[in-house]
Amino acid sequence: MTETTDEIREHLFDKLAETAESIRQGGAMDDEQLAAAFLGVGVTVSARAFGPVQAAEWLRDIADQIERRDERLREAGE
């Protein structure tokens, strides 16, 4: 069976979300610690697969998405 990129991403997201919830419920890490750990894994994978410049770009993209989400939430609250 050939999986599409979207199916692979969805599967990975589901597994990561399941793992995060298990860690959170077990009290091993809070949300900020989980986010930092997952970002660390993402940076490591990105740097090894694509190099440090692409890893930096990946982090910038995440920061941009966070800022856009924050702006949308502020606009919705006004």
All heavy atoms as a GROMACS GRO file, in nm:
protein
  607
    1MET      N    1   0.085  -0.118   0.000
    1MET     CA    2   0.000   0.000   0.000
    1MET      C    3   0.089   0.124   0.000
    1MET      O    4   0.181   0.138   0.079
    1MET     CB    5  -0.089  -0.001   0.124
    1MET     CG    6  -0.173   0.122   0.139
    1MET     SD    7  -0.270   0.110   0.289
    1MET     CE    8  -0.330   0.274   0.294
    2THR      N    9   0.060   0.216  -0.087
    2THR     CA   10   0.134   0.341  -0.094
    2THR      C   11   0.055   0.448  -0.020
    2THR      O   12  -0.063   0.469  -0.048
    2THR     CB   13   0.154   0.384  -0.240
    2THR    OG1   14   0.224   0.281  -0.308
    2THR    CG2   15   0.233   0.512  -0.248
    3GLU      N   16   0.122   0.513   0.074
    3GLU     CA   17   0.056   0.619   0.148
    3GLU      C   18   0.096   0.754   0.090
    3GLU      O   19   0.209   0.773   0.048
    3GLU     CB   20   0.095   0.615   0.296
    3GLU     CG   21   0.044   0.492   0.368
    3GLU     CD   22   0.074   0.497   0.516
    3GLU    OE1   23  -0.007   0.552   0.589
    3GLU    OE2   24   0.180   0.446   0.554
    4THR      N   25   0.001   0.846   0.092
    4THR     CA   26   0.033   0.979   0.045
    4THR      C   27   0.107   1.054   0.156
    4THR      O   28   0.106   1.015   0.273
    4THR     CB   29  -0.095   1.058   0.010
    4THR    OG1   30  -0.170   1.081   0.130
    4THR    CG2   31  -0.178   0.984  -0.092
    5THR      N   32   0.170   1.164   0.118
    5THR     CA   33   0.240   1.247   0.215
    5THR      C   34   0.144   1.296   0.323
    5THR      O   35   0.179   1.297   0.441
    5THR     CB   36   0.306   1.368   0.144
    5THR    OG1   37   0.398   1.317   0.047
    5THR    CG2   38   0.380   1.456   0.240
    6ASP      N   39   0.024   1.334   0.285
    6ASP     CA   40  -0.074   1.381   0.384
    6ASP      C   41  -0.111   1.270   0.483
    6ASP      O   42  -0.127   1.297   0.602
    6ASP     CB   43  -0.201   1.432   0.315
    6ASP     CG   44  -0.178   1.567   0.247
    6ASP    OD1   45  -0.080   1.636   0.281
    6ASP    OD2   46  -0.260   1.602   0.159
    7GLU      N   47  -0.125   1.148   0.434
    7GLU     CA   48  -0.157   1.036   0.523
    7GLU      C   49  -0.043   1.009   0.620
    7GLU      O   50  -0.066   0.982   0.738
    7GLU     CB   51  -0.189   0.911   0.441
    7GLU     CG   52  -0.319   0.918   0.367
    7GLU     CD   53  -0.337   0.802   0.269
    7GLU    OE1   54  -0.238   0.749   0.217
    7GLU    OE2   55  -0.454   0.766   0.245
    8ILE      N   56   0.079   1.018   0.571
    8ILE     CA   57   0.195   0.997   0.658
    8ILE      C   58   0.201   1.106   0.763
    8ILE      O   59   0.224   1.079   0.881
    8ILE     CB   60   0.324   0.992   0.573
    8ILE    CG1   61   0.324   0.866   0.488
    8ILE    CG2   62   0.448   0.997   0.663
    8ILE    CD1   63   0.430   0.864   0.380
    9ARG      N   64   0.181   1.231   0.721
    9ARG     CA   65   0.181   1.343   0.817
    9ARG      C   66   0.073   1.326   0.922
    9ARG      O   67   0.096   1.349   1.040
    9ARG     CB   68   0.162   1.475   0.744
    9ARG     CG   69   0.284   1.520   0.669
    9ARG     CD   70   0.258   1.652   0.600
    9ARG     NE   71   0.372   1.690   0.521
    9ARG     CZ   72   0.367   1.761   0.412
    9ARG    NH1   73   0.252   1.805   0.366
    9ARG    NH2   74   0.477   1.791   0.347
   10GLU      N   75  -0.046   1.288   0.879
   10GLU     CA   76  -0.157   1.270   0.972
   10GLU      C   77  -0.126   1.158   1.072
   10GLU      O   78  -0.151   1.172   1.192
   10GLU     CB   79  -0.286   1.239   0.896
   10GLU     CG   80  -0.408   1.232   0.986
   10GLU     CD   81  -0.536   1.212   0.908
   10GLU    OE1   82  -0.546   1.265   0.795
   10GLU    OE2   83  -0.625   1.145   0.960
   11HIS      N   84  -0.070   1.050   1.023
   11HIS     CA   85  -0.034   0.938   1.111
   11HIS      C   86   0.071   0.982   1.213
   11HIS      O   87   0.060   0.952   1.332
   11HIS     CB   88   0.018   0.821   1.027
   11HIS     CG   89   0.064   0.705   1.110
   11HIS    ND1   90  -0.024   0.620   1.174
   11HIS    CD2   91   0.189   0.661   1.140
   11HIS    CE1   92   0.045   0.528   1.241
   11HIS    NE2   93   0.175   0.551   1.221
   12LEU      N   94   0.174   1.054   1.166
   12LEU     CA   95   0.278   1.102   1.256
   12LEU      C   96   0.221   1.198   1.360
   12LEU      O   97   0.252   1.187   1.478
   12LEU     CB   98   0.390   1.169   1.177
   12LEU     CG   99   0.505   1.227   1.261
   12LEU    CD1  100   0.572   1.120   1.345
   12LEU    CD2  101   0.606   1.296   1.171
   13PHE      N  102   0.136   1.290   1.316
   13PHE     CA  103   0.074   1.383   1.409
   13PHE      C  104  -0.006   1.308   1.515
   13PHE      O  105   0.004   1.338   1.636
   13PHE     CB  106  -0.018   1.482   1.336
   13PHE     CG  107  -0.094   1.569   1.432
   13PHE    CD1  108  -0.035   1.682   1.486
   13PHE    CD2  109  -0.223   1.536   1.469
   13PHE    CE1  110  -0.104   1.761   1.577
   13PHE    CE2  111  -0.293   1.615   1.560
   13PHE     CZ  112  -0.233   1.727   1.614
   14ASP      N  113  -0.086   1.211   1.472
   14ASP     CA  114  -0.166   1.134   1.568
   14ASP      C  115  -0.078   1.064   1.672
   14ASP      O  116  -0.109   1.064   1.791
   14ASP     CB  117  -0.252   1.030   1.495
   14ASP     CG  118  -0.364   1.092   1.414
   14ASP    OD1  119  -0.397   1.211   1.436
   14ASP    OD2  120  -0.420   1.021   1.327
   15LYS      N  121   0.032   1.005   1.626
   15LYS     CA  122   0.123   0.935   1.718
   15LYS      C  123   0.190   1.034   1.815
   15LYS      O  124   0.204   1.006   1.934
   15LYS     CB  125   0.228   0.855   1.641
   15LYS     CG  126   0.173   0.735   1.572
   15LYS     CD  127   0.117   0.638   1.673
   15LYS     CE  128   0.065   0.513   1.609
   15LYS     NZ  129   0.004   0.422   1.705
   16LEU      N  130   0.234   1.148   1.762
   16LEU     CA  131   0.297   1.248   1.848
   16LEU      C  132   0.198   1.304   1.950
   16LEU      O  133   0.231   1.323   2.067
   16LEU     CB  134   0.357   1.361   1.765
   16LEU     CG  135   0.482   1.326   1.684
   16LEU    CD1  136   0.520   1.441   1.593
   16LEU    CD2  137   0.597   1.287   1.775
   17ALA      N  138   0.075   1.330   1.906
   17ALA     CA  139  -0.027   1.380   1.997
   17ALA      C  140  -0.059   1.278   2.105
   17ALA      O  141  -0.074   1.312   2.223
   17ALA     CB  142  -0.154   1.418   1.920
   18GLU      N  143  -0.066   1.152   2.067
   18GLU     CA  144  -0.090   1.044   2.164
   18GLU      C  145   0.024   1.035   2.265
   18GLU      O  146   0.001   1.023   2.386
   18GLU     CB  147  -0.104   0.913   2.086
   18GLU     CG  148  -0.130   0.791   2.170
   18GLU     CD  149  -0.135   0.666   2.081
   18GLU    OE1  150  -0.205   0.668   1.978
   18GLU    OE2  151  -0.067   0.568   2.117
   19THR      N  152   0.146   1.045   2.216
   19THR     CA  153   0.263   1.040   2.304
   19THR      C  154   0.264   1.160   2.399
   19THR      O  155   0.288   1.145   2.519
   19THR     CB  156   0.392   1.037   2.221
   19THR    OG1  157   0.391   0.920   2.139
   19THR    CG2  158   0.516   1.037   2.309
   20ALA      N  159   0.238   1.278   2.344
   20ALA     CA  160   0.236   1.399   2.427
   20ALA      C  161   0.131   1.388   2.537
   20ALA      O  162   0.157   1.424   2.652
   20ALA     CB  163   0.210   1.522   2.340
   21GLU      N  164   0.014   1.340   2.503
   21GLU     CA  165  -0.093   1.328   2.602
   21GLU      C  166  -0.055   1.228   2.711
   21GLU      O  167  -0.080   1.250   2.829
   21GLU     CB  168  -0.224   1.288   2.535
   21GLU     CG  169  -0.344   1.291   2.628
   21GLU     CD  170  -0.367   1.428   2.692
   21GLU    OE1  171  -0.334   1.531   2.632
   21GLU    OE2  172  -0.417   1.430   2.806
   22SER      N  173   0.008   1.119   2.673
   22SER     CA  174   0.052   1.019   2.770
   22SER      C  175   0.157   1.079   2.864
   22SER      O  176   0.151   1.058   2.986
   22SER     CB  177   0.110   0.898   2.695
   22SER     OG  178   0.162   0.805   2.785
   23ILE      N  179   0.251   1.153   2.809
   23ILE     CA  180   0.355   1.217   2.891
   23ILE      C  181   0.291   1.320   2.985
   23ILE      O  182   0.324   1.328   3.103
   23ILE     CB  183   0.462   1.282   2.802
   23ILE    CG1  184   0.543   1.174   2.730
   23ILE    CG2  185   0.553   1.375   2.883
   23ILE    CD1  186   0.633   1.227   2.620
   24ARG      N  187   0.199   1.400   2.932
   24ARG     CA  188   0.131   1.502   3.011
   24ARG      C  189   0.052   1.439   3.125
   24ARG      O  190   0.061   1.482   3.239
   24ARG     CB  191   0.039   1.584   2.920
   24ARG     CG  192  -0.028   1.701   2.991
   24ARG     CD  193  -0.123   1.777   2.900
   24ARG     NE  194  -0.055   1.834   2.784
   24ARG     CZ  195  -0.073   1.795   2.657
   24ARG    NH1  196  -0.159   1.698   2.629
   24ARG    NH2  197  -0.008   1.850   2.558
   25GLN      N  198  -0.026   1.336   3.094
   25GLN     CA  199  -0.107   1.270   3.197
   25GLN      C  200  -0.020   1.203   3.302
   25GLN      O  201  -0.059   1.198   3.419
   25GLN     CB  202  -0.202   1.168   3.134
   25GLN     CG  203  -0.317   1.232   3.062
   25GLN     CD  204  -0.413   1.129   3.003
   25GLN    OE1  205  -0.396   1.009   3.019
   25GLN    NE2  206  -0.514   1.178   2.934
   26GLY      N  207   0.095   1.154   3.262
   26GLY     CA  208   0.186   1.091   3.356
   26GLY      C  209   0.260   1.190   3.444
   26GLY      O  210   0.325   1.152   3.541
   27GLY      N  211   0.249   1.318   3.409
   27GLY     CA  212   0.311   1.422   3.490
   27GLY      C  213   0.461   1.438   3.468
   27GLY      O  214   0.527   1.509   3.544
   28ALA      N  215   0.514   1.374   3.364
   28ALA     CA  216   0.658   1.382   3.339
   28ALA      C  217   0.699   1.518   3.286
   28ALA      O  218   0.810   1.565   3.313
   28ALA     CB  219   0.702   1.273   3.242
   29MET      N  220   0.612   1.583   3.208
   29MET     CA  221   0.642   1.713   3.149
   29MET      C  222   0.514   1.795   3.141
   29MET      O  223   0.406   1.739   3.123
   29MET     CB  224   0.696   1.699   3.007
   29MET     CG  225   0.830   1.636   2.992
   29MET     SD  226   0.871   1.628   2.815
   29MET     CE  227   1.043   1.590   2.824
   30ASP      N  228   0.530   1.929   3.150
   30ASP     CA  229   0.415   2.015   3.126
   30ASP      C  230   0.414   2.055   2.978
   30ASP      O  231   0.500   2.013   2.900
   30ASP     CB  232   0.417   2.138   3.218
   30ASP     CG  233   0.539   2.227   3.200
   30ASP    OD1  234   0.599   2.227   3.091
   30ASP    OD2  235   0.572   2.299   3.296
   31ASP      N  236   0.317   2.136   2.939
   31ASP     CA  237   0.302   2.171   2.798
   31ASP      C  238   0.425   2.240   2.740
   31ASP      O  239   0.466   2.212   2.628
   31ASP     CB  240   0.179   2.260   2.777
   31ASP     CG  241   0.049   2.183   2.792
   31ASP    OD1  242   0.052   2.058   2.788
   31ASP    OD2  243  -0.056   2.248   2.809
   32GLU      N  244   0.484   2.332   2.816
   32GLU     CA  245   0.601   2.403   2.766
   32GLU      C  246   0.720   2.309   2.749
   32GLU      O  247   0.795   2.319   2.651
   32GLU     CB  248   0.638   2.518   2.860
   32GLU     CG  249   0.540   2.633   2.853
   32GLU     CD  250   0.576   2.746   2.948
   32GLU    OE1  251   0.677   2.737   3.020
   32GLU    OE2  252   0.500   2.843   2.951
   33GLN      N  253   0.738   2.217   2.841
   33GLN     CA  254   0.847   2.121   2.830
   33GLN      C  255   0.827   2.028   2.711
   33GLN      O  256   0.922   1.995   2.639
   33GLN     CB  257   0.860   2.040   2.959
   33GLN     CG  258   0.908   2.123   3.077
   33GLN     CD  259   0.892   2.050   3.209
   33GLN    OE1  260   0.796   1.975   3.228
   33GLN    NE2  261   0.986   2.072   3.300
   34LEU      N  262   0.703   1.986   2.690
   34LEU     CA  263   0.672   1.902   2.574
   34LEU      C  264   0.699   1.976   2.444
   34LEU      O  265   0.760   1.920   2.351
   34LEU     CB  266   0.526   1.858   2.577
   34LEU     CG  267   0.493   1.740   2.666
   34LEU    CD1  268   0.344   1.728   2.684
   34LEU    CD2  269   0.550   1.613   2.607
   35ALA      N  270   0.656   2.100   2.436
   35ALA     CA  271   0.678   2.179   2.314
   35ALA      C  272   0.827   2.194   2.287
   35ALA      O  273   0.872   2.178   2.172
   35ALA     CB  274   0.611   2.316   2.327
   36ALA      N  275   0.904   2.223   2.390
   36ALA     CA  276   1.049   2.239   2.373
   36ALA      C  277   1.112   2.108   2.327
   36ALA      O  278   1.199   2.107   2.238
   36ALA     CB  279   1.113   2.286   2.503
   37ALA      N  280   1.070   1.997   2.385
   37ALA     CA  281   1.126   1.867   2.346
   37ALA      C  282   1.092   1.833   2.202
   37ALA      O  283   1.178   1.789   2.125
   37ALA     CB  284   1.073   1.758   2.440
   38PHE      N  285   0.967   1.856   2.161
   38PHE     CA  286   0.926   1.826   2.025
   38PHE      C  287   0.997   1.918   1.926
   38PHE      O  288   1.035   1.875   1.818
   38PHE     CB  289   0.774   1.836   2.010
   38PHE     CG  290   0.701   1.713   2.059
   38PHE    CD1  291   0.754   1.630   2.156
   38PHE    CD2  292   0.577   1.681   2.007
   38PHE    CE1  293   0.687   1.517   2.200
   38PHE    CE2  294   0.509   1.568   2.050
   38PHE     CZ  295   0.564   1.486   2.147
   39LEU      N  296   1.014   2.045   1.961
   39LEU     CA  297   1.089   2.135   1.874
   39LEU      C  298   1.233   2.089   1.860
   39LEU      O  299   1.291   2.095   1.751
   39LEU     CB  300   1.086   2.278   1.928
   39LEU     CG  301   0.965   2.359   1.889
   39LEU    CD1  302   0.965   2.493   1.963
   39LEU    CD2  303   0.958   2.381   1.740
   40GLY      N  304   1.291   2.044   1.970
   40GLY     CA  305   1.429   1.995   1.965
   40GLY      C  306   1.443   1.877   1.871
   40GLY      O  307   1.538   1.869   1.792
   41VAL      N  308   1.348   1.786   1.876
   41VAL     CA  309   1.349   1.671   1.785
   41VAL      C  310   1.333   1.719   1.641
   41VAL      O  311   1.406   1.676   1.551
   41VAL     CB  312   1.238   1.570   1.822
   41VAL    CG1  313   1.222   1.464   1.713
   41VAL    CG2  314   1.267   1.506   1.956
   42GLY      N  315   1.241   1.812   1.619
   42GLY     CA  316   1.219   1.864   1.484
   42GLY      C  317   1.342   1.932   1.427
   42GLY      O  318   1.378   1.912   1.310
   43VAL      N  319   1.409   2.012   1.509
   43VAL     CA  320   1.530   2.081   1.464
   43VAL      C  321   1.639   1.979   1.431
   43VAL      O  322   1.707   1.991   1.328
   43VAL     CB  323   1.580   2.181   1.570
   43VAL    CG1  324   1.719   2.231   1.539
   43VAL    CG2  325   1.484   2.298   1.581
   44THR      N  326   1.655   1.879   1.515
   44THR     CA  327   1.757   1.777   1.491
   44THR      C  328   1.731   1.702   1.361
   44THR      O  329   1.821   1.684   1.279
   44THR     CB  330   1.763   1.679   1.609
   44THR    OG1  331   1.794   1.752   1.728
   44THR    CG2  332   1.868   1.572   1.587
   45VAL      N  333   1.607   1.661   1.341
   45VAL     CA  334   1.572   1.589   1.218
   45VAL      C  335   1.592   1.679   1.097
   45VAL      O  336   1.652   1.638   0.996
   45VAL     CB  337   1.426   1.537   1.225
   45VAL    CG1  338   1.379   1.485   1.090
   45VAL    CG2  339   1.414   1.429   1.332
   46SER      N  340   1.545   1.801   1.106
   46SER     CA  341   1.558   1.894   0.994
   46SER      C  342   1.705   1.923   0.961
   46SER      O  343   1.745   1.922   0.844
   46SER     CB  344   1.485   2.025   1.027
   46SER     OG  345   1.492   2.113   0.919
   47ALA      N  346   1.786   1.947   1.063
   47ALA     CA  347   1.928   1.977   1.041
   47ALA      C  348   2.000   1.858   0.978
   47ALA      O  349   2.082   1.875   0.888
   47ALA     CB  350   1.995   2.018   1.171
   48ARG      N  351   1.970   1.739   1.025
   48ARG     CA  352   2.037   1.620   0.970
   48ARG      C  353   1.991   1.590   0.829
   48ARG      O  354   2.069   1.546   0.745
   48ARG     CB  355   2.014   1.501   1.060
   48ARG     CG  356   2.091   1.515   1.188
   48ARG     CD  357   2.100   1.386   1.260
   48ARG     NE  358   2.181   1.408   1.379
   48ARG     CZ  359   2.232   1.312   1.450
   48ARG    NH1  360   2.211   1.187   1.415
   48ARG    NH2  361   2.304   1.338   1.556
   49ALA      N  362   1.864   1.612   0.803
   49ALA     CA  363   1.809   1.579   0.671
   49ALA      C  364   1.840   1.687   0.567
   49ALA      O  365   1.867   1.655   0.451
   49ALA     CB  366   1.659   1.558   0.680
   50PHE      N  367   1.838   1.814   0.609
   50PHE     CA  368   1.847   1.923   0.512
   50PHE      C  369   1.956   2.025   0.539
   50PHE      O  370   1.976   2.116   0.461
   50PHE     CB  371   1.712   1.996   0.505
   50PHE     CG  372   1.596   1.904   0.478
   50PHE    CD1  373   1.503   1.879   0.576
   50PHE    CD2  374   1.582   1.842   0.355
   50PHE    CE1  375   1.395   1.794   0.552
   50PHE    CE2  376   1.477   1.757   0.330
   50PHE     CZ  377   1.383   1.732   0.429
   51GLY      N  378   2.021   2.015   0.654
   51GLY     CA  379   2.128   2.109   0.688
   51GLY      C  380   2.081   2.220   0.780
   51GLY      O  381   1.961   2.240   0.800
   52PRO      N  382   2.176   2.293   0.837
   52PRO     CA  383   2.142   2.394   0.938
   52PRO      C  384   2.061   2.511   0.884
   52PRO      O  385   1.977   2.566   0.956
   52PRO     CB  386   2.278   2.440   0.990
   52PRO     CG  387   2.376   2.400   0.886
   52PRO     CD  388   2.320   2.280   0.818
   53VAL      N  389   2.085   2.550   0.760
   53VAL     CA  390   2.010   2.663   0.705
   53VAL      C  391   1.862   2.627   0.692
   53VAL      O  392   1.775   2.706   0.730
   53VAL     CB  393   2.069   2.707   0.569
   53VAL    CG1  394   1.982   2.813   0.503
   53VAL    CG2  395   2.211   2.758   0.587
   54GLN      N  396   1.834   2.509   0.642
   54GLN     CA  397   1.695   2.466   0.630
   54GLN      C  398   1.630   2.447   0.767
   54GLN      O  399   1.512   2.474   0.783
   54GLN     CB  400   1.685   2.337   0.548
   54GLN     CG  401   1.702   2.359   0.400
   54GLN     CD  402   1.598   2.452   0.343
   54GLN    OE1  403   1.628   2.567   0.312
   54GLN    NE2  404   1.477   2.406   0.329
   55ALA      N  405   1.708   2.400   0.865
   55ALA     CA  406   1.653   2.387   1.000
   55ALA      C  407   1.614   2.524   1.054
   55ALA      O  408   1.507   2.538   1.117
   55ALA     CB  409   1.755   2.320   1.092
   56ALA      N  410   1.696   2.625   1.030
   56ALA     CA  411   1.664   2.760   1.073
   56ALA      C  412   1.538   2.811   1.002
   56ALA      O  413   1.452   2.875   1.064
   56ALA     CB  414   1.782   2.853   1.048
   57GLU      N  415   1.527   2.782   0.874
   57GLU     CA  416   1.406   2.822   0.800
   57GLU      C  417   1.283   2.754   0.855
   57GLU      O  418   1.176   2.814   0.866
   57GLU     CB  419   1.423   2.789   0.651
   57GLU     CG  420   1.517   2.881   0.578
   57GLU     CD  421   1.469   3.026   0.576
   57GLU    OE1  422   1.347   3.050   0.563
   57GLU    OE2  423   1.554   3.115   0.590
   58TRP      N  424   1.296   2.628   0.890
   58TRP     CA  425   1.185   2.553   0.949
   58TRP      C  426   1.139   2.619   1.078
   58TRP      O  427   1.020   2.637   1.101
   58TRP     CB  428   1.230   2.407   0.973
   58TRP     CG  429   1.127   2.319   1.032
   58TRP    CD1  430   1.020   2.263   0.968
   58TRP    CD2  431   1.120   2.275   1.168
   58TRP    NE1  432   0.948   2.186   1.058
   58TRP    CE2  433   1.007   2.193   1.180
   58TRP    CE3  434   1.200   2.299   1.281
   58TRP    CZ2  435   0.972   2.134   1.300
   58TRP    CZ3  436   1.163   2.239   1.400
   58TRP    CH2  437   1.050   2.157   1.408
   59LEU      N  438   1.235   2.658   1.162
   59LEU     CA  439   1.199   2.727   1.287
   59LEU      C  440   1.133   2.862   1.261
   59LEU      O  441   1.038   2.899   1.330
   59LEU     CB  442   1.323   2.745   1.375
   59LEU     CG  443   1.368   2.622   1.452
   59LEU    CD1  444   1.502   2.649   1.519
   59LEU    CD2  445   1.264   2.583   1.555
   60ARG      N  446   1.183   2.935   1.160
   60ARG     CA  447   1.121   3.063   1.125
   60ARG      C  448   0.977   3.042   1.080
   60ARG      O  449   0.888   3.121   1.114
   60ARG     CB  450   1.201   3.134   1.015
   60ARG     CG  451   1.326   3.199   1.065
   60ARG     CD  452   1.393   3.282   0.955
   60ARG     NE  453   1.530   3.307   0.992
   60ARG     CZ  454   1.637   3.242   0.948
   60ARG    NH1  455   1.623   3.146   0.861
   60ARG    NH2  456   1.757   3.273   0.990
   61ASP      N  457   0.954   2.937   1.002
   61ASP     CA  458   0.818   2.907   0.957
   61ASP      C  459   0.726   2.878   1.076
   61ASP      O  460   0.611   2.924   1.078
   61ASP     CB  461   0.817   2.787   0.862
   61ASP     CG  462   0.876   2.818   0.726
   61ASP    OD1  463   0.891   2.939   0.693
   61ASP    OD2  464   0.908   2.723   0.653
   62ILE      N  465   0.775   2.805   1.173
   62ILE     CA  466   0.695   2.776   1.292
   62ILE      C  467   0.665   2.905   1.367
   62ILE      O  468   0.551   2.929   1.409
   62ILE     CB  469   0.767   2.674   1.383
   62ILE    CG1  470   0.766   2.537   1.316
   62ILE    CG2  471   0.701   2.668   1.521
   62ILE    CD1  472   0.846   2.433   1.389
   63ALA      N  473   0.767   2.990   1.385
   63ALA     CA  474   0.746   3.118   1.453
   63ALA      C  475   0.642   3.202   1.380
   63ALA      O  476   0.554   3.262   1.444
   63ALA     CB  477   0.877   3.192   1.466
   64ASP      N  478   0.649   3.204   1.248
   64ASP     CA  479   0.550   3.280   1.168
   64ASP      C  480   0.410   3.225   1.190
   64ASP      O  481   0.314   3.302   1.205
   64ASP     CB  482   0.586   3.275   1.020
   64ASP     CG  483   0.709   3.356   0.986
   64ASP    OD1  484   0.752   3.439   1.068
   64ASP    OD2  485   0.762   3.336   0.874
   65GLN      N  486   0.396   3.094   1.193
   65GLN     CA  487   0.265   3.034   1.214
   65GLN      C  488   0.210   3.068   1.352
   65GLN      O  489   0.091   3.096   1.368
   65GLN     CB  490   0.273   2.882   1.196
   65GLN     CG  491   0.295   2.840   1.053
   65GLN     CD  492   0.308   2.689   1.040
   65GLN    OE1  493   0.252   2.613   1.118
   65GLN    NE2  494   0.383   2.645   0.941
   66ILE      N  495   0.296   3.067   1.452
   66ILE     CA  496   0.254   3.101   1.588
   66ILE      C  497   0.207   3.247   1.593
   66ILE      O  498   0.104   3.278   1.653
   66ILE     CB  499   0.368   3.076   1.689
   66ILE    CG1  500   0.392   2.925   1.702
   66ILE    CG2  501   0.336   3.137   1.825
   66ILE    CD1  502   0.518   2.889   1.777
   67GLU      N  503   0.283   3.336   1.529
   67GLU     CA  504   0.245   3.478   1.527
   67GLU      C  505   0.111   3.497   1.456
   67GLU      O  506   0.025   3.572   1.504
   67GLU     CB  507   0.352   3.561   1.459
   67GLU     CG  508   0.475   3.582   1.545
   67GLU     CD  509   0.584   3.659   1.473
   67GLU    OE1  510   0.575   3.678   1.349
   67GLU    OE2  511   0.678   3.699   1.541
   68ARG      N  512   0.092   3.431   1.342
   68ARG     CA  513  -0.034   3.443   1.270
   68ARG      C  514  -0.150   3.392   1.355
   68ARG      O  515  -0.257   3.453   1.359
   68ARG     CB  516  -0.028   3.369   1.137
   68ARG     CG  517   0.049   3.443   1.030
   68ARG     CD  518   0.028   3.381   0.892
   68ARG     NE  519   0.074   3.244   0.883
   68ARG     CZ  520   0.197   3.207   0.851
   68ARG    NH1  521   0.290   3.298   0.828
   68ARG    NH2  522   0.229   3.080   0.842
   69ARG      N  523  -0.130   3.282   1.424
   69ARG     CA  524  -0.235   3.226   1.508
   69ARG      C  525  -0.268   3.322   1.621
   69ARG      O  526  -0.384   3.346   1.652
   69ARG     CB  527  -0.191   3.091   1.565
   69ARG     CG  528  -0.298   3.026   1.650
   69ARG     CD  529  -0.258   2.884   1.690
   69ARG     NE  530  -0.363   2.824   1.766
   69ARG     CZ  531  -0.360   2.807   1.897
   69ARG    NH1  532  -0.256   2.846   1.966
   69ARG    NH2  533  -0.460   2.751   1.960
   70ASP      N  534  -0.164   3.380   1.681
   70ASP     CA  535  -0.185   3.475   1.789
   70ASP      C  536  -0.263   3.597   1.740
   70ASP      O  537  -0.354   3.644   1.807
   70ASP     CB  538  -0.050   3.518   1.848
   70ASP     CG  539  -0.066   3.606   1.970
   70ASP    OD1  540  -0.136   3.564   2.065
   70ASP    OD2  541  -0.010   3.718   1.970
   71GLU      N  542  -0.229   3.647   1.622
   71GLU     CA  543  -0.300   3.762   1.565
   71GLU      C  544  -0.446   3.728   1.539
   71GLU      O  545  -0.534   3.808   1.568
   71GLU     CB  546  -0.232   3.806   1.435
   71GLU     CG  547  -0.099   3.873   1.457
   71GLU     CD  548  -0.021   3.895   1.328
   71GLU    OE1  549  -0.076   3.868   1.218
   71GLU    OE2  550   0.095   3.939   1.336
   72ARG      N  551  -0.474   3.609   1.486
   72ARG     CA  552  -0.611   3.568   1.461
   72ARG      C  553  -0.690   3.557   1.590
   72ARG      O  554  -0.806   3.596   1.597
   72ARG     CB  555  -0.615   3.435   1.385
   72ARG     CG  556  -0.576   3.447   1.239
   72ARG     CD  557  -0.614   3.323   1.159
   72ARG     NE  558  -0.562   3.201   1.215
   72ARG     CZ  559  -0.449   3.143   1.181
   72ARG    NH1  560  -0.372   3.197   1.089
   72ARG    NH2  561  -0.409   3.030   1.236
   73LEU      N  562  -0.626   3.505   1.696
   73LEU     CA  563  -0.695   3.493   1.824
   73LEU      C  564  -0.726   3.631   1.882
   73LEU      O  565  -0.835   3.652   1.937
   73LEU     CB  566  -0.610   3.411   1.923
   73LEU     CG  567  -0.598   3.262   1.893
   73LEU    CD1  568  -0.501   3.197   1.989
   73LEU    CD2  569  -0.734   3.194   1.900
   74ARG      N  570  -0.632   3.724   1.870
   74ARG     CA  571  -0.657   3.860   1.919
   74ARG      C  572  -0.769   3.926   1.842
   74ARG      O  573  -0.856   3.991   1.900
   74ARG     CB  574  -0.531   3.944   1.909
   74ARG     CG  575  -0.441   3.927   2.032
   74ARG     CD  576  -0.327   4.024   2.029
   74ARG     NE  577  -0.224   3.958   1.947
   74ARG     CZ  578  -0.133   4.019   1.876
   74ARG    NH1  579  -0.126   4.149   1.873
   74ARG    NH2  580  -0.046   3.952   1.805
   75GLU      N  581  -0.770   3.909   1.709
   75GLU     CA  582  -0.875   3.968   1.627
   75GLU      C  583  -1.010   3.907   1.660
   75GLU      O  584  -1.112   3.978   1.662
   75GLU     CB  585  -0.843   3.948   1.478
   75GLU     CG  586  -0.726   4.032   1.430
   75GLU     CD  587  -0.682   3.997   1.290
   75GLU    OE1  588  -0.743   3.907   1.228
   75GLU    OE2  589  -0.585   4.059   1.242
   76ALA      N  590  -1.015   3.779   1.686
   76ALA     CA  591  -1.141   3.712   1.720
   76ALA      C  592  -1.194   3.760   1.854
   76ALA      O  593  -1.315   3.766   1.875
   76ALA     CB  594  -1.122   3.561   1.721
   77GLY      N  595  -1.104   3.798   1.946
   77GLY     CA  596  -1.144   3.843   2.078
   77GLY      C  597  -1.189   3.988   2.083
   77GLY      O  598  -1.247   4.032   2.180
   78GLU      N  599  -1.163   4.063   1.977
   78GLU     CA  600  -1.200   4.206   1.975
   78GLU      C  601  -1.344   4.226   1.943
   78GLU      O  602  -1.416   4.157   1.890
   78GLU     CB  603  -1.113   4.280   1.873
   78GLU     CG  604  -0.968   4.283   1.915
   78GLU     CD  605  -0.878   4.347   1.809
   78GLU    OE1  606  -0.925   4.380   1.700
   78GLU    OE2  607  -0.759   4.361   1.837
   0.00000   0.00000   0.00000
